[in-house]
Amino acid sequence: MPFIIRAYDKPDSGALRAETRDAHLAYLAPYAPRILAGGALLSDDGSSALGSLIILDTEERAEAEALAANDPYALAGLFERVEILRWRKVLFDGAVVA
């Protein structure tokens, strides 16, 4: 059962996010086959990032915690806080799967 990694950016951290983005994407590349979804969470008008969301297909909380802790965004101090939650996939890719 996958885990959601939900990270909240610190206020006024858009420049830090932009500076660290390439390293963040390179870090996630080896995990890509097991990332069910991921991306920035945006303000209502889409003009700024508020945080990040990754749904990682793993049975191990420790793996999700390690992915989050070693992310270049986290190492650069971008995040105010990070939540890691177990997720039950019920609706996925337009179909009921559970």
C-alpha positions in Angstrom: 0.0 0.0 0.0 1.6 3.3 -1.1 2.6 6.3 1.0 1.9 9.9 0.4 4.7 12.4 1.1 3.1 15.8 1.6 5.6 18.6 2.1 4.8 22.2 3.0 7.1 25.0 1.7 8.4 27.7 4.0 6.8 31.1 3.2 8.5 33.1 0.5 10.7 30.2 -0.6 10.1 30.3 -4.4 13.6 31.2 -5.2 15.0 28.4 -3.1 12.6 25.9 -4.8 13.7 27.2 -8.3 17.4 26.9 -7.4 17.0 23.4 -6.2 14.5 22.0 -8.7 17.0 20.3 -11.1 18.7 18.5 -8.2 15.3 17.5 -6.9 14.2 16.0 -10.2 17.5 14.2 -10.7 17.2 12.7 -7.2 13.7 11.4 -8.0 14.5 9.9 -11.4 15.5 6.5 -10.1 12.3 6.3 -8.1 10.1 7.3 -11.2 8.9 3.8 -11.9 7.4 3.6 -8.4 6.1 7.1 -8.1 2.4 6.9 -8.9 2.0 10.7 -8.9 4.1 13.6 -7.9 4.4 17.4 -8.4 4.1 20.8 -6.9 1.1 21.9 -5.0 0.1 25.4 -6.2 -1.8 28.4 -5.0 -5.3 28.8 -6.4 -4.2 31.0 -9.2 -1.3 28.7 -10.0 1.3 31.5 -9.6 3.3 30.0 -6.8 4.2 26.6 -5.3 3.0 25.9 -1.8 4.6 22.5 -1.4 5.1 19.1 -2.9 3.2 15.8 -3.2 4.6 12.4 -4.0 2.7 9.1 -3.9 5.4 6.4 -3.6 4.5 2.7 -4.2 6.2 1.1 -1.3 5.2 -1.1 1.6 7.9 0.4 3.8 7.4 3.6 5.7 11.1 3.8 6.3 11.7 4.0 2.5 9.2 6.9 2.2 10.8 8.6 5.2 14.3 8.2 3.6 13.1 9.5 0.3 11.7 12.6 1.9 14.6 13.2 4.2 17.2 13.0 1.5 15.4 15.0 -1.2 17.5 18.0 -2.2 14.5 20.2 -1.4 14.5 19.0 2.2 18.3 19.2 2.5 18.2 22.8 1.3 15.7 23.7 4.0 12.7 24.3 1.7 10.1 22.6 3.8 8.4 23.9 6.8 7.0 20.4 7.6 6.5 17.1 6.0 3.7 14.5 6.5 4.0 10.9 5.5 0.7 9.0 5.3 -0.4 5.5 4.2 -2.7 5.7 1.2 -5.3 3.2 0.1 -5.7 3.3 -3.7 -9.5 2.9 -4.5 -9.9 5.0 -7.6 -6.9 5.1 -9.9 -6.5 6.1 -13.6 -10.2 6.4 -14.2 -11.1 3.0 -12.6 -12.2 1.6 -9.3 -9.3 -0.7 -8.2 -10.3 -1.7 -4.7 
